[in-house]
Amino acid sequence: MITNIVVPTDGSDHAKKACDLAGDLAAKYGAAVTILHVMMSDASLDQLQLLATEHGADEALMKQIEELVQLPMESFSYGSDAVPMSVPVPQEVLTAIGGLVTAAARKAMSEKGVENISVQMVGGHAAGAIIDAAERTGADMIIMGSRGLGNLKGMLVGSVSHKVNNLSPVTCVTVK
């Protein structure tokens, strides 16, 4: 029986589809849902700006992101070559965007009739944070998108969904 579902979301299309499925199942079985957002410290400023725009961020947050985009890219010298390095995104910006993403997921769940919804925002590596959240909440299922916002690192090292599916002690459903 399905009683407790963890749904990681980063606001990507696959994560939205996972939220839809989790909402349908939770409403049908009366399950609790934990919406999990792992702070996107590796996301590009372009990705964060797009998410903020899609989720209706307020003017202050949009201005803060725009100021970060305008900062010159720092570089690290390696011999005679300069390697560009991105500017770290302040925690308050990541938290604000996480709040927008989780609010949209919560709204989608509520509209499906899910009554027991909690939200968690955590830092760390996504796969480990998802498995930890499932253990912490006593989840019996994780429903997640097969791909997130992603980056080159995900292609080279392996996707988060693949790691969670292989390491999780609970049922994992991966949505495309």
N, C-alpha and C positions, 0 to 999 in steps of 0.2 A: 504494500500500500504506500502511496505517496503522501507524506505528511509534512515534509520540510524541504524546500527547494532553494538552492543558491543559484543566482543568476548574475554572473559577472557582466558588466557593460562598460564599454568605452564610447558609446554613441555611434558606433559603426553600423552599417546596414545589417550585417550578420548578427550583431548584438541586439538590434531592434527586433529581428525575427526570432531570436532566442527568447526575448522578453515576451513576445506574443505567444509563443508556445508555452512558456512557463506560466503565463497568465491564464491561458486556457486550461491547462492541467490543474493549476492551483484552484481555480474557480470550480472545476468539476469535482475535485476530491476534497475541497476544503483545506488545502495545504497552506502552510505558512510560506512566505517568500522572503528571502533576504536578497536585496539588490546590492551587489558588491561593485565598488569602483576602486580599481587600483590606480593610484595617482600616475599620470602619464608623463613622468619626468623625462622619458626618452622621445616624446613626440616632438615633431618639428613645430616651429611657430606657425607655419602655414596651416598645419593640421589643427592646432589649437584655435587659431583665428577662425577657421571654417566651422569648427564645432560651436564656438561662441556665437557666431552669426546664425547658424542653423537653429540654435536653441534660444535665440532672443536675448542675448546678454545685454545688460544695461550699458549705457553710454560710458560710464566710468571704466568698466572692465574692457570694453572695446578700445578705449583710448590707451589703457595700460598695455594691452597687447600690441597695438599699433606702435607705441613708443619702443617696445622691445624689437619689433620688426625693423624699425629704423636704425637701431644701434648697429654700428659697423661690426662686422664679424671679426672676432679676434683671430690671430694666427699664432701657430706654434712653429718655431723654426726647427727643422730637422735637416741638419747639414746646410746645403744651399737652397733647399726647398722650404717653402712656407706652407704649412698644412692648416686649412681653415678649421676653426673650432666655433661651435655655436655658443651663444650666451645662455647661461642657465636661466630657466624660467622660475620666477619667485614662487614660493609655496602658496601664497595667497591667491595667485592666478590659477595654479593647478587646482586648488580647493574650490575656487569659484566655478571653474569649468566642470569639475566633478559634481558640484551641486546642481548645475544645470542639467547634466546628463542623467543623474539619478532622479531628479524631479520629473523629467520626461518619462523615465521608465516607471516611476511610481504612479504617474497619471495613467499610463497605458494599462498598468495592472489594475488600478482602481476601476477603470472603465470596463474591464472584463469581469468585475465583481469580486476580485480578491480582497479579502478583509484584513488579513493578518500580514502586513508588509512592514519590513524593517529595512533600513539603509545603513550600509557601512562603507566608509571611505578609508582606505589604508594605503600605506606606501610599500615599497619593496618590489621584488620580482614577481611578475604577474602569476605565473604558474604556482609558485609556492604560496603566495597570498591567497589564491583561490582555494587550494587544498586546505590551508590553515582555517579559512573561513568556514568551509564545509565541516571540518572537525569541531571547531568552536561552537557552531550553531546546531550541531547534531543533525546535519542535513542527511537525507537519504538519496539525494539526487542533485547533480549539477547540470544545468542547461546553459550552454554557451555557444556563441558563434564560432564557426570554423575558422574565420579570419577576422581580425580586428583591424584597427587603423594601420597596424603593422609598419614595418620598416625593413630595410635590407638585412638587418641583424636577424630578424625572424626567419627570413628565407635561408640564411646561412646556418644558423644554429638550430632551427626547428621551431615550429609554431607553438604558441602557448596552449592551444587546444590539444595538440598532439601530446605534449608533456602532461597535461592534466589527465587526459584519457589514460595514459600509461601509468601514472603514479597515484591516482585517486583511489581510495578504498571504497568509494561509493559509485553508484551508477552515474555515468556521464552521457549526456545526449549532446551531440554536436550538430548545430543547425547551419545549413548553407543558405 
